[in-house]
Amino acid sequence: MSLPQVRKSQKGSVLSRRQIEGLIADGRKIIVVDGKVLKVDAWLRFHPGGDKAIMHMVGRDATDEVNAMHSAGARQRMDLYQIGRIEGRWINFLPPIQGGKYRPLMENAEDEGSESDTEQESSSLESSQEPSPVFEPVEHGASYFRLRRSRDAPRFRDSSSSSISSVDLDDQYTEPKLSRLDARTQQELDLDLAKYPALDPATQHDIVRQYRQLNERIRTEGLYQCRYSSYAIEICRYVFLFAMFSYALKSGWYATSGLFLGLFWHQLVFTAHDAGHMGITHEFTTDTIIGIIIADFLGGLSLGWWKRSHNVHHIVTNSAEHDPDIQHMPFFAISHRFFDSLRSTYHDKIMTFDPFAKFMIRYQQYLYYPILTFGRFNLYVQSWLYLFLGLGPRKGPAWWTRWLEIGGQVFFWAWFGYGVLYRSIPTPWARFVFVMVSHATTMPLHVQITLSHFAMSTADVGVAESFPQRMLRTTMDVDCPAWLDFVHGGLQFQAVHHLYPRIPRHNLRRTQKLVQQFCDDVGIPYALYGFVDGNRQVVGKLADVGRQAAILAQCQKTLAQSADLGMH
């Protein structure tokens, strides 16, 4: 429904919560940044980081997410989309892409904006903040959240249907109604609510305040400034590895040559990651060109695909329905909630828990390392789909990236596919060995990427959680000596990186000490494991979920047999 009185609002006009809800109900993409109300519908198709990242911020205060992932110039350009401002502290809606429901404004309503702030806030929360897929914390002032009862009862997803039904829990403790999987979800939620700071507005606001103060300290200490001398060392390493690859290839040592090429790719990814976050020059065009040369021309992978996926990962980290970095069905499931055939909002499809997935998940702790050995092949496919289906922006400041990337793909397969595999290696078997060794050598990189998240929480504690707390609850750091930093490439500081993605990786070790102090001050546990212990945590998590899959399969088998006996 058209809302002319809102559309004509000037940038300085105050918009009520009810007006903003009505705009979102009308299909507008509204986010709040630094107290400014932005209508970003026109920017969705042009956003270099993809539209899905923005969709997860609709109805939310996106200040910290925007500041963490954008340059000062980009944030300044966002003012072009301002349609008003808010007063006071914003309480988040659940974004429509995550299932939030919104009430439209009625043209014939006498005065919908006249209700009191308390009533307005309460009604908006009831209409627009649907419970999380299983449980929603409710008493914002408590450190432990009880389940809603009567009309506010949580909603459980029926395992035989995609619909969500309301369940009255008044007799919960006298007559248990929770299924095994629902009880497991409640257990994980309770653990997080007991372990991390309360979700009441005052507590979360204080965490955000100290997080922003730390950001200013980081800036003052120059930790956002790139140390280009460190990249001079990186370039020397790249030249050495490529030279060894070329020498071994010319000498006919194909397995050795593949090993050095794999190490070359492994090291290059770290700089491509820096460039994708604009952590080198902090300038979009320059860093994007650097990233595309490294990722596409030298590595055969799409930087644009990675940015589209990775930006969503940074916003909804470890969310089973929304984070593409943990959606690896049918091969891996890091949460029992994948047993419910969840719908991925990123891939726009159902992640079916079919018989093949049931088999694979039961043994995933044993298949983890072998499957990751072939991870690079999947990245090729994802890159091609992104580029040739035109999933990236075709207009706006990033229009040219698709064509440069396609050129990069042609260049890569010319030098690697034709020049190396076809012209330089004489036999099919030698080509096979070369390909498998070069690609398997990059497996530790895939372990490093999954290591920081697979063992961490996947619980959905609701929209009240602040950005810094969510990042620290879902991400771990890996401890290692400084001389091994070149092996991990900065990815061992994932918790620090998720808080401040644009800090150059060579400054992350110094930043880590400041983040640890911040965690002590606000009472957020800081997850830090050694590389071996971190791997144990991940394999243990996979084994735990695998056991749950086996138990579920046995229960279903028993029920099926019981039903069959009952028919006879």
Secondary structure, DSSP 8 states (H G I E B T S, - for coil): ---HHHHT--TT-B--HHHHHHHHHTT--EEEETTEEEE-GGGGGG-TT-HHHHHTTTTSB-HHHHHHHS-HHHHHHGGGGEEEE--S-------GGGT-------TT-S-GGGS-HHHHHHHHHHHH----SS-----TT-SS-----GGG--EEE-TT-S-EEE---TTTTTS----HHHHHHHHHHHHHHHHS---SHHHHHHHHHHHHHHHHHHHHTTTTS--HHHHHHHHHHHHHHHHHHHHHHHTT-HHHHHHHHHHHHHHHHHHHHHHHTT-SSS-HHHHHHHHHIIIIIIT---HHHHHHHHHHHHHSTT-TTT-GGG--TTT--SSGGGGG--EETTTTEE----HHHHHHHHTHHHHHHHHHHTHHHHHHHHHHHHHHTT-S-SSGGGHHHHHHHHHHHHHHIIIIIIIIIITT--SHHHHHHHHHHHHHTTHHHHHHHHHHHHTS------TTS-HHHHHHHS--EEE--GGGHHHHTTGGGHHHHHHSTTS-GGGHHHHHHHHHHHHHHHT----EEEHHHHHHHHHHHHHHHHHHHHHHHHHHHHHHHHHHHHH-
